[in-house]
Amino acid sequence: MKKLLSVLLLVSMTASLLAACGSSKSSDSGQSGTGNEGGSASKKVVAWAWDPSFNGAALKIAEELYAKENPGFELEVVDMAKTDLEQKLNTNLASGVKEGLPDIILVNDPNIQKYVTAYPGTFADFTDKVDYSQFSPYKVDALTIDGKVYGVPFDIGVTGMFYRSDYLEQAGFKAEDLENITWDEYIEIGKVVKEKTGKYMSTINPNDEALTSILLQSGGSWYITPDNKGNFVDNPVMTETLRVYKAIADSGIAKPVTGWSEFVGSFNAGDVATVVSGVWQISSIMDAKDQSGKWRVAPIPRLNVEGAVNASNEGGSSWFVLEGSANKDLAIDFLAKTIGGSSEFYERFLKENGGVGSYIPSFSSEAYSQTPEFFGGQAIYTDFTKWSTEVPGISLGMYTQEAKDALKNELPNILNGSDLTQSLANIQKLFEQQVQ
Amino acid sequence: MRKVSAAAIHLFLIMASVVSLFPFVWMLIGMTNSSSDIVKGKFSFGSELSTNINKLLDMTDLGGAFWNSAVIAVIGTVCTLILSSMAGFGFEIYRTKGKDRLFGILMLSMMMPFAAVMVPLFRMFSSMGMLNTPTAVILPTITTAFMIFFFMQNTKSFPRELLQAGRVDGLGEWRLFTHVYMPTMKPTYAAAAIITFMNYWNSFLWPLIALQTPDKKTLPLIVSSLASSYNPDYGMIMVAIVITTLPTVLIFFLLQKQFVQGMLGSVK
């Protein structure tokens, strides 16, 4: 046994030494697209993305479309977790080392301003490369900093209220009863549903700020002001958002969950009657094949404040090109002609990966007007795209994450009934301490 | 009275083992179920094992990642054991001026969070042209203050008479180390090997930063990217986690006896 182990060790050591020697060569050639010295003859671009079956797959569609006109074009997608991608990008940018950086990178919308402002000159200016009037305005707003537009809008998270028509029918409600309601009406409906069917109306997760984000944007407000100050105190939309949040928790219509998988599990197992979430939630809802035909989608409820609408957004991302990339022009051209201006791209992206973009010309296509059996033949994508044009445009600012963290810290106290004005002042103070 | 307390201790131990074994059982059950069964909380074996394995092999270069992880963990562990034991031996056995001060500085280095040195380290490896190699992953932790301390503490119980006897017999210091010290300290080496192997095998942050192309990825990096997709396939992830966990479990069981001895002190 001992001998065997030591032989194994020896073999693996020599082999790996050899592998390490060989690797330096192969890594050089593997990075020809990422290097920053010349090499303009190369037709290969490298992109970082974080979900091979979603945004990675989208790039593959784009590559196929682009390669038709530009033979020899090649794209390498490096996929890693979103937080890992951010960590790597931050380390590279903070250390000033360009080695290993890609040409194209996917950025989560709330991070856009932070990156562009913190690392000036790092991302390529797209202002005249893409016709931004063809995209939903709120999506372009997120990409615009000081009059310049960076990157190409990609997927959106326009929200809807997914609901189980069978549960609601059982409780005596029709589809019209759910159209354009307020959150207070939602809670009342929820109480009836709970009483008549025993099912919860929704879930609530005190460690997650997804719902508050949705509510805020539907009222045209955000955690921070456009000049990056905390927007908690003296903000009527914020006060109303937290009032609604607490009312949902207090009314007993929400099933408490602590994490993402529990949240998904709650509707896959049929425990809840509605799910208020982004359009991308469709794929996890459709995972429960036994519930086919029972789901529908309605607009989300509305806040009881001036200017609030029945539409909002949760998440979304955009593609950027690094200014220092050797293949900058090729990468810009590739993105502008596919994701930045091809209806065909968006139709295929929806059909093959269930991804919804904000490219308006594609909305009238056959792909967007499909009527899935799972949703009882409702033209859900037509509805979602209609709502996407109603989403209020807001500035996501530089410190969305810090503001969310500050809020999360206080949410349990708010749910326990602490004075709301005092809590908001606490959140504002914590936020200011964090971004100082 | 004594019976009662024994029962209480057993009850506590049983509960503790249930709590610590549950994730493993859950993992093994999970790998045989589909993703939606897992989120629904199904707690019995399913029939999706081969589907999950095939999906995983389809989506990732699992063999490559396993090999990368193994190279880093095995070479890293061997080097760490040699270097740390030499340092621990030296610190404990030889009397030199300023030894305590030097050791104090070494201990201070344990307080430095890795995140603080990451950016300078990244620049350093970039200027040496060593990024994206296993060497870059191994070098920064090739000896750690903890490992040196661990060997030093265990060397305290090493009988000096053996060294004196060896010196009388005419052994040089190097041969004393390799022929007298190393065989005597086997349990310490075993304990240190398990800890170091585990650290290298599970290391995440630095490999993430230092390794740049997909073909160099280690297993934890693969698991992390699988788990972060918008609609994670939990069944497939469970298979990846089981494969990632197995080697450390195996090594632990192989060296278990020595490990326990090593933790109690090397020389009886």
Contacts between the chains, C-beta under 8 A, distances in Angstrom:
chain1	res1	chain2	res2	distance
A	9	B	74	6.4
A	9	B	78	6.8
A	12	B	70	6.5
A	12	B	71	6.9
A	12	B	74	5.4
A	12	B	75	8.0
A	13	B	74	6.8
A	13	B	75	5.8
A	13	B	78	7.0
A	16	B	70	7.9
A	16	B	71	3.7
A	16	B	74	7.5
A	16	B	75	6.0
A	16	B	134	6.6
A	17	B	75	8.0
A	19	B	67	7.9
A	19	B	71	6.7
A	19	B	134	7.8
A	20	B	71	7.6
A	20	B	133	5.6
A	20	B	134	5.3
A	20	B	135	6.1
A	23	B	132	7.4
A	23	B	133	5.9
A	23	B	134	7.8
A	23	B	216	7.1
A	24	B	129	7.9
A	24	B	132	8.0
A	24	B	133	6.3
A	26	B	215	7.5
A	27	B	132	4.7
A	27	B	133	7.6
A	27	B	212	7.3
A	27	B	213	5.7
A	27	B	216	7.3
A	30	B	213	4.8
A	30	B	215	7.1
A	31	B	212	7.2
A	31	B	213	6.7
A	50	B	225	7.3
A	50	B	228	5.9
A	50	B	229	7.4
A	51	B	228	7.2
A	51	B	229	4.1
A	51	B	230	5.5
A	52	B	59	6.5
A	52	B	229	7.1
A	53	B	229	6.2
A	53	B	231	7.4
A	54	B	229	6.7
A	54	B	230	5.5
A	54	B	231	7.8
A	78	B	213	7.4
A	78	B	214	5.5
A	79	B	214	7.8
A	79	B	225	5.6
A	80	B	208	7.7
A	80	B	221	6.9
A	80	B	224	7.3
A	80	B	225	4.7
A	80	B	228	7.9
A	81	B	224	4.6
A	81	B	225	4.9
A	81	B	227	6.9
A	81	B	228	3.5
A	82	B	228	5.5
A	83	B	228	7.1
A	84	B	208	5.5
A	84	B	221	7.3
A	84	B	224	5.8
A	84	B	225	6.9
A	84	B	228	7.6
A	87	B	205	7.5
A	87	B	208	6.4
A	87	B	209	7.1
A	88	B	208	6.4
A	88	B	209	6.1
A	91	B	118	6.3
A	91	B	119	6.1
A	91	B	122	5.5
A	91	B	209	5.1
A	92	B	122	7.7
A	94	B	119	5.2
A	95	B	119	4.7
A	95	B	120	7.7
A	95	B	122	4.9
A	95	B	123	4.7
A	95	B	126	7.4
A	96	B	123	7.4
A	97	B	122	6.2
A	97	B	123	6.0
A	97	B	126	4.4
A	99	B	126	5.4
A	99	B	131	6.0
A	99	B	212	7.6
A	100	B	131	6.2
A	100	B	132	6.8
A	100	B	212	3.7
A	261	B	38	7.6
A	261	B	39	5.0
A	261	B	234	7.0
A	262	B	39	7.7
A	264	B	39	4.9
A	265	B	39	3.8
A	265	B	40	5.4
A	265	B	41	6.2
A	268	B	36	5.2
A	268	B	39	5.6
A	268	B	40	5.6
A	269	B	39	7.9
A	269	B	40	4.5
A	269	B	41	7.4
A	280	B	230	5.9
A	283	B	230	7.5
A	283	B	231	5.0
A	284	B	231	5.3
A	287	B	35	6.9
A	287	B	36	4.6
A	287	B	231	7.5
A	288	B	36	6.0
